[in-house]
């Protein structure tokens, strides 16, 4: 599937007639380190080609690691996550050429605390190190972002 643009920049999806192949491997590990601690790891190796040319926005390698803690009474928890996205190609439409987007690693963290039987507060920080990166050429992704909220359970 790709996007077709008219001369007025109105777009529509269409199906390609080219040959596209994806081959790879995925590995995951979920480990309970103790009753309160867990570690989750994931890694993907991908070879995505269209007519024997590397497909855009498909990194050869991605991975993540998450260390989580949960209180024994389940009233609080926290996590630390690192997410790696390998280098990938994209299209610079203005110049009509292929460009390479740099690899990046994002650090995310979060947690929650119960304030009672029905109310809890939670929060997370995404891209905690405020890295500058692109998932799409010339579209800089958000910097450090903090999100907080209240959760009510009936």
DSSP file (Angstrom, degrees, kcal/mol; ACC not computed):
  #  RESIDUE AA STRUCTURE BP1 BP2  ACC     N-H-->O    O-->H-N    N-H-->O    O-->H-N    TCO  KAPPA ALPHA  PHI   PSI    X-CA   Y-CA   Z-CA
    1    1 A X              0   0    0      0, 0.0     2,-0.3     0, 0.0    14,-0.2   0.000 360.0 360.0 360.0 137.2    0.0    0.0    0.0
    2    2 A X  E     -A   14   0A   0     12,-2.5    12,-2.2    10,-0.0     2,-0.5  -0.882 360.0 -97.2-145.9 177.0    1.3    3.4   -0.8
    3    3 A X  E     -A   13   0A   0     -2,-0.3     2,-0.5    10,-0.2    10,-0.2  -0.879  24.6-157.5-107.8 131.0    0.0    7.0   -1.3
    4    4 A X  E     -A   12   0A   0      8,-3.1     8,-1.7    -2,-0.5     2,-0.4  -0.922  11.0-156.9-104.8 126.6   -0.8    8.5   -4.7
    5    5 A X  E     -A   11   0A   0     -2,-0.5     6,-0.2     6,-0.2     2,-0.1  -0.873   4.7-145.4-105.4 135.3   -0.7   12.3   -4.9
    6    6 A X    >   -     0   0    0      4,-2.7     3,-2.3    -2,-0.4     6,-0.0  -0.410  39.1 -95.0 -84.3 171.1   -2.6   14.3   -7.5
    7    7 A X  T 3  S+     0   0    0      1,-0.3    -1,-0.1     2,-0.1    -2,-0.0   0.752 129.9  53.8 -58.7 -22.5   -1.2   17.5   -9.0
    8    8 A X  T 3  S-     0   0    0      2,-0.1    -1,-0.3     0, 0.0     3,-0.1   0.294 120.6-111.3 -94.1  10.5   -3.3   19.4   -6.3
    9    9 A X    <   +     0   0    0     -3,-2.3     2,-0.3     1,-0.3    -2,-0.1   0.579  69.3 145.0  69.1  13.9   -1.7   17.3   -3.5
   10   10 A X        -     0   0    0      1,-0.0    -4,-2.7    -5,-0.0    -1,-0.3  -0.667  36.6-154.6 -73.3 136.7   -5.0   15.5   -2.8
   11   11 A X  E     +A    5   0A   0     -2,-0.3     2,-0.3    -6,-0.2    -6,-0.2  -0.789  22.2 177.9-120.7 160.5   -3.9   11.9   -1.9
   12   12 A X  E     -A    4   0A   0     -8,-1.7    -8,-3.1    -2,-0.3     2,-0.2  -0.981  32.1-107.5-152.0 151.5   -5.4    8.4   -1.9
   13   13 A X  E     +A    3   0A   0     -2,-0.3     2,-0.3   -10,-0.2   -10,-0.2  -0.491  38.0 176.2 -79.1 153.1   -4.1    5.0   -1.0
   14   14 A X  E     -A    2   0A   0    -12,-2.2   -12,-2.5    -2,-0.2     2,-0.4  -0.969  30.5-109.7-148.9 161.9   -3.3    2.4   -3.7
   15   15 A X        -     0   0    0     -2,-0.3     2,-0.1   -14,-0.2   -12,-0.0  -0.816  30.7-132.0 -96.2 133.4   -1.9   -1.1   -3.9
   16   16 A X        -     0   0    0     -2,-0.4    -1,-0.0     1,-0.1     0, 0.0  -0.476   4.1-152.5 -77.7 154.2    1.6   -1.6   -5.4
   17   17 A X        +     0   0    0     -2,-0.1    -1,-0.1     2,-0.1     2,-0.1   0.280  63.4 107.6-105.9   7.0    2.2   -4.2   -8.0
   18   18 A X  S    S-     0   0    0      1,-0.1     2,-0.6    32,-0.0    -2,-0.1  -0.291  80.1 -97.1 -80.8 169.3    5.8   -4.6   -7.0
   19   19 A X        -     0   0    0     -2,-0.1    32,-3.0     2,-0.0     2,-0.4  -0.785  41.8-175.6 -91.0 123.0    7.3   -7.6   -5.2
   20   20 A X  E     +B   50   0B   0     -2,-0.6     2,-0.4    30,-0.2    30,-0.2  -0.976   2.9 179.8-122.6 129.9    7.7   -7.0   -1.5
   21   21 A X  E     -B   49   0B   0     28,-2.9    28,-2.9    -2,-0.4     2,-0.4  -0.983   9.4-169.7-130.7 142.2    9.4   -9.4    0.9
   22   22 A X  E     +B   48   0B   0     -2,-0.4     2,-0.4    26,-0.2    26,-0.2  -0.997  11.9 169.8-130.2 127.2    9.9   -9.3    4.7
   23   23 A X  E     +B   47   0B   0     24,-2.3    24,-3.5    -2,-0.4     2,-0.3  -0.991  19.6 111.9-134.5 143.0   12.2  -11.8    6.5
   24   24 A X  E     -B   46   0B   0     -2,-0.4     2,-0.3    22,-0.2    22,-0.2  -0.986  47.5-105.2 179.7-169.8   13.4  -11.7   10.0
   25   25 A X  E     -B   45   0B   0     20,-2.2    20,-2.7    -2,-0.3     2,-0.4  -0.993  16.7-157.8-143.5 146.9   13.4  -13.0   13.5
   26   26 A X  E     -B   44   0B   0     -2,-0.3     2,-0.4    18,-0.2    18,-0.2  -0.989   7.7-171.3-127.3 137.9   12.0  -11.8   16.8
   27   27 A X  E     -B   43   0B   0     16,-2.7    16,-2.4    -2,-0.4     2,-0.3  -0.984   4.7-179.2-127.0 138.3   13.2  -12.8   20.2
   28   28 A X  E     -B   42   0B   0     -2,-0.4     2,-0.4    14,-0.2    14,-0.2  -0.981   7.5-171.5-135.2 151.2   11.5  -12.1   23.5
   29   29 A X  E     -B   41   0B   0     12,-2.5    12,-3.0    -2,-0.3     2,-0.5  -0.979   2.0-173.7-141.2 127.1   12.4  -12.8   27.1
   30   30 A X  E     -B   40   0B   0     -2,-0.4     2,-0.4    10,-0.2    10,-0.2  -0.982  14.2-178.5-121.2 117.7   10.2  -12.2   30.1
   31   31 A X  E     -B   39   0B   0      8,-3.2     8,-2.8    -2,-0.5     2,-0.9  -0.962  25.1-147.6-123.8 131.0   11.9  -12.9   33.5
   32   32 A X  E     -B   38   0B   0     -2,-0.4     6,-0.2     6,-0.2     3,-0.1  -0.859  17.5-177.7 -91.8 107.2   10.5  -12.6   37.0
   33   33 A X        -     0   0    0      4,-1.3     2,-0.3    -2,-0.9     5,-0.2   0.796  67.6 -25.6 -79.0 -29.3   13.5  -11.5   39.0
   34   34 A X  S    S-     0   0    0      3,-1.7    -1,-0.2    -3,-0.1    -3,-0.0  -0.917  83.1 -77.2-164.6 178.1   11.6  -11.6   42.3
   35   35 A X  S    S+     0   0    0     -2,-0.3    -2,-0.0     1,-0.2     3,-0.0   0.808 133.4  33.2 -59.0 -26.5    8.0  -11.3   43.4
   36   36 A X  S    S+     0   0    0     33,-0.1    34,-1.9     1,-0.0     2,-0.4   0.695 112.7  64.7-101.3 -21.3    8.3   -7.5   42.9
   37   37 A X  E     + C   0  69B   0     32,-0.2    -3,-1.7    30,-0.0    -4,-1.3  -0.835  52.3 172.6-113.5 140.7   10.7   -7.2   40.0
   38   38 A X  E     -BC  32  68B   0     30,-2.2    30,-2.7    -2,-0.4     2,-0.4  -0.980  15.2-154.6-140.6 156.0   10.4   -8.2   36.3
   39   39 A X  E     -BC  31  67B   0     -8,-2.8    -8,-3.2    -2,-0.3     2,-0.4  -0.997   7.8-171.0-132.7 127.8   12.5   -7.8   33.2
   40   40 A X  E     -BC  30  66B   0     26,-2.5    26,-2.6    -2,-0.4     2,-0.4  -0.983   6.2-177.2-122.0 128.2   11.1   -7.9   29.6
   41   41 A X  E     +BC  29  65B   0    -12,-3.0   -12,-2.5    -2,-0.4     2,-0.3  -0.950   2.6 178.9-124.2 144.5   13.4   -7.9   26.6
   42   42 A X  E     +BC  28  64B   0     22,-2.3    22,-2.5    -2,-0.4     2,-0.3  -0.996   2.0 178.6-144.9 142.9   12.5   -7.8   22.9
   43   43 A X  E     -BC  27  63B   0    -16,-2.4   -16,-2.7    -2,-0.3     2,-0.4  -0.994   5.6-168.7-145.3 137.3   14.6   -7.8   19.8
   44   44 A X  E     -BC  26  62B   0     18,-2.9    18,-1.9    -2,-0.3     2,-0.5  -0.996   6.3-168.3-129.6 131.4   13.7   -7.8   16.1
   45   45 A X  E     -BC  25  61B   0    -20,-2.7   -20,-2.2    -2,-0.4     2,-0.4  -0.986  21.8-179.2-112.6 123.1   16.0   -8.3   13.1
   46   46 A X  E     -B   24   0B   0     14,-2.7     2,-0.5    -2,-0.5   -22,-0.2  -0.978  25.5-169.6-132.5 136.0   14.1   -7.5    9.9
   47   47 A X  E     +B   23   0B   0    -24,-3.5   -24,-2.3    -2,-0.4     2,-0.5  -0.926  19.3 176.6-121.3 103.7   15.1   -7.5    6.2
   48   48 A X  E     +B   22   0B   0     -2,-0.5     7,-2.4    10,-0.3     2,-0.4  -0.941   4.5 173.4-113.8 121.3   12.3   -5.8    4.3
   49   49 A X  E     -BD  21  54B   0    -28,-2.9   -28,-2.9    -2,-0.5     2,-0.5  -0.959  22.8-163.7-130.8 144.5   12.8   -5.3    0.5
   50   50 A X  E >  S-BD  20  53B   0      3,-3.1     3,-1.6    -2,-0.4   -30,-0.2  -0.981  90.8 -15.4-125.4 117.3   10.6   -4.0   -2.3
   51   51 A X  T 3  S-     0   0    0    -32,-3.0    -1,-0.1    -2,-0.5   -31,-0.1   0.895 129.5 -57.2  51.3  42.2   12.0   -5.1   -5.7
   52   52 A X  T 3  S+     0   0    0    -33,-0.3     2,-0.4     1,-0.2    -1,-0.3   0.565 116.4 115.2  67.8  13.0   15.3   -5.9   -3.9
   53   53 A X  E <  S-D   50   0B   0     -3,-1.6    -3,-3.1     1,-0.0    -1,-0.2  -0.922  79.1 -97.6-111.5 138.4   15.6   -2.3   -2.5
   54   54 A X  E     -D   49   0B   0     -2,-0.4    -5,-0.3    -5,-0.2     2,-0.1  -0.267  42.6-118.9 -54.2 129.5   15.3   -1.7    1.2
   55   55 A X    >   -     0   0    0     -7,-2.4     3,-0.9     1,-0.1    34,-0.4  -0.451  31.4-107.2 -71.6 144.0   11.8   -0.6    2.2
   56   56 A X  T 3  S+     0   0    0      1,-0.2    34,-0.2    -2,-0.1    -1,-0.1  -0.363  96.4  15.3 -70.9 151.2   11.5    2.9    3.7
   57   57 A X  T 3  S+     0   0    0     32,-3.5     2,-0.5     1,-0.1    -1,-0.2   0.737  93.8 116.0  58.9  28.4   10.8    3.3    7.4
   58   58 A X    <   -     0   0    0     -3,-0.9   -10,-0.3    31,-0.2    31,-0.2  -0.856  55.0-152.9-125.0  94.5   11.6   -0.3    8.2
   59   59 A X        -     0   0    0     -2,-0.5    29,-0.2     1,-0.1   -13,-0.1  -0.344  15.6-134.6 -66.8 147.5   14.7   -0.5   10.5
   60   60 A X  S    S+     0   0    0     27,-0.9   -14,-2.7     1,-0.2     2,-0.4   0.811  90.3  30.0 -69.2 -28.8   16.8   -3.6   10.3
   61   61 A X  E     +C   45   0B   0     26,-0.3    25,-2.8   -16,-0.2     2,-0.3  -0.995  61.0 165.4-136.6 138.0   17.0   -3.8   14.1
   62   62 A X  E     +CE  44  85B   0    -18,-1.9   -18,-2.9    -2,-0.4     2,-0.3  -0.972  11.0 163.2-139.7 156.1   14.7   -2.8   16.9
   63   63 A X  E     -CE  43  84B   0     21,-2.1    21,-3.3    -2,-0.3     2,-0.3  -0.990  14.7-164.3-165.1 163.0   14.7   -3.7   20.5
   64   64 A X  E     -CE  42  83B   0    -22,-2.5   -22,-2.3    -2,-0.3     2,-0.4  -0.993   5.2-163.4-152.4 155.1   13.4   -2.8   24.0
   65   65 A X  E     -CE  41  82B   0     17,-2.2    17,-2.6    -2,-0.3     2,-0.4  -0.989  10.0-173.1-139.6 130.4   14.1   -3.5   27.6
   66   66 A X  E     -CE  40  81B   0    -26,-2.6   -26,-2.5    -2,-0.4     2,-0.5  -0.985   7.9-166.4-130.4 123.6   11.7   -2.9   30.5
   67   67 A X  E     -CE  39  80B   0     13,-2.7    13,-2.3    -2,-0.4     2,-0.4  -0.942  19.1-172.7-105.7 123.5   12.5   -3.2   34.2
   68   68 A X  E     -CE  38  79B   0    -30,-2.7   -30,-2.2    -2,-0.5     2,-0.4  -0.907  14.2-166.4-123.3 145.9    9.3   -3.1   36.3
   69   69 A X  E     -CE  37  78B   0      9,-3.0     9,-2.3    -2,-0.4     2,-0.4  -0.988   5.1-176.3-127.2 139.6    8.6   -3.0   40.0
   70   70 A X  E     - E   0  77B   0    -34,-1.9     7,-0.2    -2,-0.4    -2,-0.0  -0.995  29.3-117.1-136.2 129.2    5.3   -3.7   41.7
   71   71 A X    >   -     0   0    0      5,-2.9     3,-1.9    -2,-0.4     5,-0.1  -0.260  27.5-116.6 -61.2 150.7    4.6   -3.4   45.4
   72   72 A X  T 3  S+     0   0    0      1,-0.3    -1,-0.1     2,-0.1     0, 0.0   0.814 118.9  49.2 -62.0 -29.8    3.7   -6.6   47.2
   73   73 A X  T 3  S-     0   0    0      3,-0.0    -1,-0.3     1,-0.0    -2,-0.1   0.415 110.8-125.2 -88.4   3.5    0.3   -5.1   48.1
   74   74 A X  S <  S+     0   0    0     -3,-1.9    -2,-0.1     2,-0.2     3,-0.1   0.709  78.5 118.5  63.4  23.9   -0.2   -4.0   44.4
   75   75 A X  S    S+     0   0    0      1,-0.1    39,-3.3    38,-0.1     2,-0.3   0.432  74.4  25.1 -99.9   0.2   -0.8   -0.4   45.4
   76   76 A X  E     + F   0 113B   0     37,-0.2    -5,-2.9    -5,-0.1     2,-0.3  -0.987  61.9 169.1-158.0 153.2    2.2    1.1   43.6
   77   77 A X  E     -EF  70 112B   0     35,-2.2    35,-2.2    -2,-0.3     2,-0.3  -0.987   7.8-170.9-161.0 162.2    4.4    0.3   40.7
   78   78 A X  E     -EF  69 111B   0     -9,-2.3    -9,-3.0    -2,-0.3     2,-0.3  -0.982   4.0-166.2-153.4 158.2    7.1    1.8   38.5
   79   79 A X  E     -EF  68 110B   0     31,-2.4    31,-1.9    -2,-0.3     2,-0.4  -0.991  11.8-156.2-147.6 155.7    8.9    1.0   35.3
   80   80 A X  E     -EF  67 109B   0    -13,-2.3   -13,-2.7    -2,-0.3     2,-0.4  -0.999  21.1-173.9-130.5 128.5   12.0    2.0   33.3
   81   81 A X  E     -EF  66 108B   0     27,-3.3    27,-3.0    -2,-0.4     2,-0.4  -0.975  14.9-167.6-130.5 137.2   12.0    1.3   29.6
   82   82 A X  E     -EF  65 107B   0    -17,-2.6   -17,-2.2    -2,-0.4     2,-0.5  -0.994  11.0-169.4-120.3 130.1   14.6    1.7   26.8
   83   83 A X  E     -EF  64 106B   0     23,-2.7    23,-2.9    -2,-0.4     2,-0.4  -0.977   3.4-160.9-126.4 121.9   13.5    1.4   23.2
   84   84 A X  E     -EF  63 105B   0    -21,-3.3   -21,-2.1    -2,-0.5     2,-0.4  -0.846   7.2-174.8-104.6 135.2   16.0    1.2   20.3
   85   85 A X  E     -EF  62 104B   0     19,-2.8    19,-2.3    -2,-0.4   -23,-0.2  -0.979  21.4-138.5-127.6 116.3   15.1    1.9   16.7
   86   86 A X        -     0   0    0    -25,-2.8   -27,-0.1    -2,-0.4    15,-0.1  -0.108  37.2 -72.3 -69.3 169.5   17.9    1.2   14.2
   87   87 A X        +     0   0    0     16,-0.1   -27,-0.9   -28,-0.1     2,-0.3  -0.254  58.1 178.6 -58.5 148.4   18.7    3.4   11.2
   88   88 A X  E     -I  101   0C   0     13,-1.8    13,-4.1   -29,-0.2     2,-0.2  -0.976  25.0-112.9-150.4 160.4   16.2    3.3    8.4
   89   89 A X  E     +I  100   0C   0    -34,-0.4   -32,-3.5    -2,-0.3     2,-0.3  -0.580  31.9 171.0 -94.3 159.8   15.7    4.9    5.0
   90   90 A X  E     -I   99   0C   0      9,-2.2     9,-2.4   -34,-0.2     2,-0.5  -0.893  33.9 -95.4-151.7 179.8   12.9    7.4    4.0
   91   91 A X  E     -I   98   0C   0     -2,-0.3     2,-1.0     7,-0.2     7,-0.2  -0.914  14.0-152.5-111.2 128.7   12.1    9.6    1.1
   92   92 A X  E  >> -I   97   0C   0      5,-3.1     4,-1.7    -2,-0.5     5,-1.5  -0.838  17.0-172.7 -91.8  96.2   12.9   13.3    0.8
   93   93 A X  T  45S+     0   0    0     -2,-1.0    -1,-0.2     1,-0.2     5,-0.0   0.825  78.1  59.1 -64.7 -32.3   10.0   14.2   -1.5
   94   94 A X  T  45S+     0   0    0      1,-0.2    -1,-0.2    -3,-0.1    -2,-0.0   0.882 119.3  28.4 -64.9 -37.5   11.3   17.7   -2.1
   95   95 A X  T  45S-     0   0    0     -3,-0.4    -1,-0.2     2,-0.2    -2,-0.2   0.535 103.3-127.6-100.4  -8.8   14.6   16.5   -3.5
   96   96 A X  T  <5 +     0   0    0     -4,-1.7     2,-0.3     1,-0.2    -3,-0.2   0.900  68.5 114.7  64.7  41.5   13.3   13.2   -4.9
   97   97 A X  E   < -I   92   0C   0     -5,-1.5    -5,-3.1     0, 0.0     2,-0.4  -0.914  69.3-105.4-139.2 165.2   15.9   11.1   -3.2
   98   98 A X  E     -I   91   0C   0     -2,-0.3     2,-0.3    -7,-0.2    -7,-0.2  -0.759  36.7-171.8 -90.7 137.0   16.3    8.5   -0.5
   99   99 A X  E     -I   90   0C   0     -9,-2.4    -9,-2.2    -2,-0.4     2,-0.5  -0.852  20.9-122.5-124.0 160.7   17.8    9.6    2.9
  100  100 A X  E     -I   89   0C   0     -2,-0.3     2,-0.4   -11,-0.2   -11,-0.3  -0.921  17.3-148.7-107.6 127.2   18.9    7.7    5.9
  101  101 A X  E     -I   88   0C   0    -13,-4.1   -13,-1.8    -2,-0.5    36,-0.0  -0.790  28.6-112.5 -91.4 135.3   17.3    8.4    9.3
  102  102 A X        -     0   0    0     -2,-0.4    32,-0.3   -15,-0.2    -1,-0.1  -0.255  28.0-105.8 -68.7 151.4   19.6    7.9   12.3
  103  103 A X        -     0   0    0    -16,-0.1     2,-0.3    30,-0.1   -17,-0.2  -0.367  43.2-174.6 -66.4 154.0   19.2    5.2   14.9
  104  104 A X  E     -F   85   0B   0    -19,-2.3   -19,-2.8    -2,-0.1     2,-0.4  -0.989  22.1-147.1-150.9 159.2   17.9    6.3   18.3
  105  105 A X  E     -F   84   0B   0     -2,-0.3     2,-0.4   -21,-0.2   -21,-0.2  -0.998  15.6-157.9-128.2 128.3   17.2    5.1   21.7
  106  106 A X  E     -F   83   0B   0    -23,-2.9   -23,-2.7    -2,-0.4     2,-0.5  -0.860   4.1-151.6-107.0 141.2   14.4    6.4   23.9
  107  107 A X  E     +F   82   0B   0     -2,-0.4    21,-3.3   -25,-0.2     2,-0.3  -0.958  20.0 176.9-111.5 126.1   14.2    6.2   27.6
  108  108 A X  E     +F   81   0B   0    -27,-3.0   -27,-3.3    -2,-0.5     2,-0.3  -0.945   3.3 178.3-127.7 147.4   10.7    6.2   29.2
  109  109 A X  E     +FG  80 125B   0     16,-2.2    16,-3.3    -2,-0.3     2,-0.3  -0.987   6.6 155.3-147.2 157.3    9.6    5.8   32.8
  110  110 A X  E     -FG  79 124B   0    -31,-1.9   -31,-2.4    -2,-0.3     2,-0.3  -0.980   9.8-179.0-167.2 175.9    6.4    5.8   34.7
  111  111 A X  E     -FG  78 123B   0     12,-2.5    12,-2.3    -2,-0.3     2,-0.3  -0.987  12.5-142.5-172.9 173.7    4.6    4.7   37.7
  112  112 A X  E     -FG  77 122B   0    -35,-2.2   -35,-2.2    -2,-0.3     2,-0.4  -0.991   5.2-164.2-150.6 152.3    1.3    4.7   39.7
  113  113 A X  E     -FG  76 121B   0      8,-2.6     8,-2.6    -2,-0.3     2,-0.3  -0.995  22.9-126.6-140.2 131.3    0.2    4.9   43.3
  114  114 A X  E     - G   0 120B   0    -39,-3.3     6,-0.3    -2,-0.4     3,-0.1  -0.614  16.4-171.3 -76.1 133.1   -3.2    3.9   44.8
  115  115 A X  S    S-     0   0    0      4,-3.2     2,-0.3    -2,-0.3     5,-0.2   0.467  71.1 -31.2 -99.4  -6.5   -4.7    6.8   46.8
  116  116 A X  S    S-     0   0    0      3,-1.2    -1,-0.2   -41,-0.1     0, 0.0  -0.944  88.2 -60.6 176.4-167.5   -7.5    4.5   48.1
  117  117 A X  S    S+     0   0    0     -2,-0.3     3,-0.1     1,-0.2    -3,-0.0   0.768 132.8  23.4 -70.8 -24.7   -9.6    1.5   47.0
  118  118 A X  S    S+     0   0    0      1,-0.1    35,-2.9    36,-0.1     2,-0.4   0.484 114.3  64.6-120.7  -5.7  -11.0    3.3   44.0
  119  119 A X  E     + H   0 152B   0     33,-0.2    -4,-3.2    31,-0.0    -3,-1.2  -0.967  49.6 166.7-129.6 136.1   -8.6    6.1   43.1
  120  120 A X  E     -GH 114 151B   0     31,-2.1    31,-3.0    -2,-0.4     2,-0.4  -0.976  24.4-138.5-141.2 157.1   -5.0    6.1   41.9
  121  121 A X  E     +GH 113 150B   0     -8,-2.6    -8,-2.6    -2,-0.3     2,-0.3  -0.913  25.7 178.4-112.7 143.2   -2.6    8.6   40.4
  122  122 A X  E     +GH 112 149B   0     27,-2.5    27,-2.4    -2,-0.4     2,-0.3  -0.944   5.5 171.4-141.4 161.7   -0.3    7.7   37.5
  123  123 A X  E     -GH 111 148B   0    -12,-2.3   -12,-2.5    -2,-0.3     2,-0.3  -0.987   8.7-168.8-163.8 161.3    2.3    9.3   35.3
  124  124 A X  E     -GH 110 147B   0     23,-2.5    23,-2.8    -2,-0.3     2,-0.5  -0.988  14.2-146.1-153.5 154.0    4.9    8.7   32.7
  125  125 A X  E     -GH 109 146B   0    -16,-3.3   -16,-2.2    -2,-0.3     3,-0.4  -0.989  17.8-160.8-122.5 120.1    7.7   10.5   31.0
  126  126 A X  E    S+ H   0 145B   0     19,-2.9    19,-2.3    -2,-0.5   -18,-0.2  -0.799  75.9  10.0-100.9 143.9    8.4    9.7   27.4
  127  127 A X  S >  S-     0   0    0     -2,-0.4     3,-2.5    17,-0.2    -1,-0.2   0.951  76.7-178.7  53.3  53.3   11.7   10.5   25.8
  128  128 A X  T 3  S+     0   0    0    -21,-3.3   -20,-0.1    -3,-0.4    -1,-0.1   0.761  76.1  53.6 -57.7 -29.3   13.1   11.4   29.2
  129  129 A X  T 3  S-     0   0    0    -22,-0.3    -1,-0.3    14,-0.1    -2,-0.1   0.386 108.3-125.8 -88.4   4.5   16.5   12.3   27.8
  130  130 A X    <   -     0   0    0     -3,-2.5    -2,-0.1   -23,-0.2    13,-0.1   0.855  41.5-177.6  56.3  41.2   14.9   14.7   25.4
  131  131 A X        -     0   0    0    -26,-0.1     2,-0.6    12,-0.1    -1,-0.2  -0.373  24.4-130.3 -69.5 148.2   16.5   13.1   22.3
  132  132 A X        +     0   0    0     -2,-0.1     2,-0.3    11,-0.1    10,-0.1  -0.897  44.9 147.4-100.0 123.1   15.9   14.6   18.9
  133  133 A X        -     0   0    0     -2,-0.6     8,-2.6     8,-0.2     2,-0.4  -0.955  36.4-135.5-151.5 166.0   14.9   12.0   16.3
  134  134 A X  E     +J  140   0D   0    -32,-0.3     6,-0.1    -2,-0.3     3,-0.1  -0.996  17.4 176.9-130.7 131.9   12.8   11.4   13.2
  135  135 A X  E    S+     0   0D   0      4,-0.6     2,-0.4    -2,-0.4    -1,-0.1   0.603  90.0  32.7 -96.2 -21.6   10.5    8.5   12.4
  136  136 A X  E >  S-J  139   0D   0      3,-0.6     3,-2.2   -46,-0.1    -1,-0.3  -0.998 106.6 -93.4-133.9 134.2    9.6   10.3    9.1
  137  137 A X  T 3  S+     0   0    0     -2,-0.4   -46,-0.1     1,-0.3     3,-0.1  -0.224 107.6   4.1 -54.2 130.8   12.0   12.5    7.2
  138  138 A X  T 3  S+     0   0    0      1,-0.1     2,-0.6   -46,-0.0    -1,-0.3   0.455 103.7 106.1  72.3   7.8   11.7   16.2    8.2
  139  139 A X  E <   -J  136   0D   0     -3,-2.2    -3,-0.6     0, 0.0    -4,-0.6  -0.878  62.8-150.9-113.6  96.8    9.1   15.5   10.9
  140  140 A X  E     -J  134   0D   0     -2,-0.6    -6,-0.2    -6,-0.1     3,-0.1  -0.500  18.0-126.7 -69.5 129.9   10.9   15.9   14.3
  141  141 A X        -     0   0    0     -8,-2.6    -8,-0.2    -2,-0.3    -1,-0.1  -0.243  39.6 -74.8 -71.9 164.1    9.3   13.6   16.9
  142  142 A X        -     0   0    0      1,-0.1    -1,-0.2   -10,-0.1     3,-0.1  -0.242  45.3-135.7 -60.5 147.1    8.2   15.1   20.2
  143  143 A X        -     0   0    0      1,-0.3   -17,-0.1    -3,-0.1   -12,-0.1   0.146  63.8 -23.2 -78.3-155.9   10.8   15.9   22.8
  144  144 A X  S    S-     0   0    0    -16,-0.1     2,-0.4   -19,-0.1    -1,-0.3  -0.314  70.3-169.9 -56.1 132.5   10.5   15.0   26.5
  145  145 A X  E     -H  126   0B   0    -19,-2.3   -19,-2.9    -3,-0.1     2,-0.5  -0.995  10.1-162.9-132.5 128.1    6.8   14.6   27.3
  146  146 A X  E     -H  125   0B   0     -2,-0.4     2,-0.4   -21,-0.2   -21,-0.2  -0.937   8.8-175.9-112.6 132.0    5.3   14.2   30.8
  147  147 A X  E     +H  124   0B   0    -23,-2.8   -23,-2.5    -2,-0.5     2,-0.3  -0.991   4.3 174.6-128.9 133.6    1.8   12.8   31.2
  148  148 A X  E     +H  123   0B   0     -2,-0.4     2,-0.3   -25,-0.2   -25,-0.2  -0.952   7.2 155.2-135.7 154.3   -0.1   12.5   34.5
  149  149 A X  E     -H  122   0B   0    -27,-2.4   -27,-2.5    -2,-0.3     2,-0.4  -0.991  36.0-111.3-166.1 173.4   -3.6   11.5   35.4
  150  150 A X  E     -H  121   0B   0     -2,-0.3     2,-0.5   -29,-0.2   -29,-0.2  -0.930  24.0-156.6-114.1 141.5   -6.1   10.1   37.9
  151  151 A X  E     -H  120   0B   0    -31,-3.0   -31,-2.1    -2,-0.4     2,-0.5  -0.980   3.6-164.0-121.5 127.1   -7.8    6.8   37.5
  152  152 A X  E     -H  119   0B   0     -2,-0.5     2,-0.5   -33,-0.2   -33,-0.2  -0.945   3.3-163.4-111.0 125.7  -11.1    6.0   39.1
  153  153 A X              0   0    0    -35,-2.9    -2,-0.0    -2,-0.5     0, 0.0  -0.924 360.0 360.0-108.0 130.7  -12.2    2.3   39.4
  154  154 A X              0   0    0     -2,-0.5    -1,-0.1     0, 0.0   -36,-0.1   0.451 360.0 360.0 -80.4 360.0  -15.8    1.6   40.1
